């Protein structure tokens, strides 16, 4: 499913009207009905329920007026709070308001942030409401809200918090959230549910906007499928359906040699856990044979710990990889389908030199994580010289380290940061975080939809590295393995953690087979 920016959605609306000939009022009617359907599901029944709809003068407000009429027909007591004089409305939004008024629904016009009498009426309505619908600003919002809208949003949020029975539904996007960046005004509406029209908007998945949106629903409003297919956005939501289409079925006559051979270069004194998690994740991710290449000083404890992994020692000097270590890794790569490199290897200058030697000569795809990412600091030009395809899996701190950007800059521009550096370095970039962004060298971006705060624990990233490597070893194209791996990793975290925190990365790892099984089911979560 594509993810749109605000202007791309406006272009889609124009194309529906100008190229296909669908009047704007038809799409607005469909949007209103879709919002009413979601509202009814939230309430269980509309009969005798009190609903307050906040509408602005734009198309979002028109959607709200349409929803109000549908809800009135289903037995709800609906009041529309109009945040402007009615004469300010035009086009389809004005038509929808007139339809609502003609049906006898009450409209309270509040055009002044200082009109205390009207605002007191609003507060009284909210005290009795079972549901509030936000249709004030929609996707056109940027910057800061005007005083009236800020005041109304505060009232909505207070009612949603203090009125125990009342829930909040946002139409398309919560008022005060930027549809492109996810930036949110301090008084942005905090919805329990957001129903967005036709295709999702990027800002609904980026924080803090995602936190304001609550549960997301995407509504079909009758936008022609031909337009949706050609919307032109190179951004996609990763769903179970996406991943199901990527995962190969394992042949019944498969054997360990045909199920993927993974080499892992990881670990050092004090950091054997990273090597163990990454290697065993490759096993649980479905790889047939996994070989861990680790400094000789930690080979024995890892060999004892990892029964199902072949563990081989790497030459080292004073706790750092020795000059002949790349030769040993190269020999192992000659028998492997993929190399995962970096978890716990160390950040010394000597080890960094050895890592770069390994990467520049690699002839199999490489999943580059942790200390191997750090080894690229001041050496990112190496990525352009690599013969092999590569996936980089940095967290924001590591991304800052190799790009020179500040962590705050990266977090505020996750999608564009990942996209631009994927193109520059001709690499797949998995920028970990919430949401994790997967960017491809051709500029295509995927936004992940799985995961849980419980995954904020040491070792989670090592598991992801091993899983992506396992999928590459099983024959997935490098970009597909990154997309599928991130989704399965997040789903495994959800399954392991449930509603709790305190999950260990080893618990996440154990749920990888179940995550894959669930995705393979025809009716798994989307």
VENJO-V296507 format. One record per run of one state. SS is the DSSP state (a for helix, b for strand, c for the rest). FROM is the first residue (numbers start at 1). LEN is the number of residues. Records with the same first field share a line. If there is no record, write none. Layout:
BEGIN
SS->FROM-LEN, FROM-LEN
END
This chain:
BEGIN
c->1-1, 5-1, 21-3, 44-6, 56-3, 74-3, 83-3, 89-2, 103-3, 110-6, 128-3, 136-2, 141-6, 163-4, 172-5, 178-6, 185-8, 198-2, 205-4, 214-1, 220-5, 230-5, 238-2, 247-14, 266-6, 285-4, 306-4, 315-1, 318-2, 322-3, 334-4, 342-7, 362-3, 369-1, 375-6, 386-4, 393-3, 404-3, 413-1, 426-2, 432-5, 440-5, 448-5, 456-4, 474-4, 498-7, 511-1, 521-6
b->2-3, 50-6, 77-6, 106-4, 131-5, 167-5, 177-1, 184-1, 193-5, 200-2, 215-5, 235-3, 261-5, 289-7, 310-5, 316-2, 320-2, 338-4, 365-4, 390-3, 428-4, 437-3, 445-3
a->6-15, 24-20, 59-15, 86-3, 91-12, 116-12, 138-3, 147-16, 202-3, 209-5, 225-5, 240-7, 272-13, 296-10, 325-9, 349-13, 370-5, 381-5, 396-8, 407-6, 414-12, 453-3, 460-14, 478-20, 505-6, 512-9
END
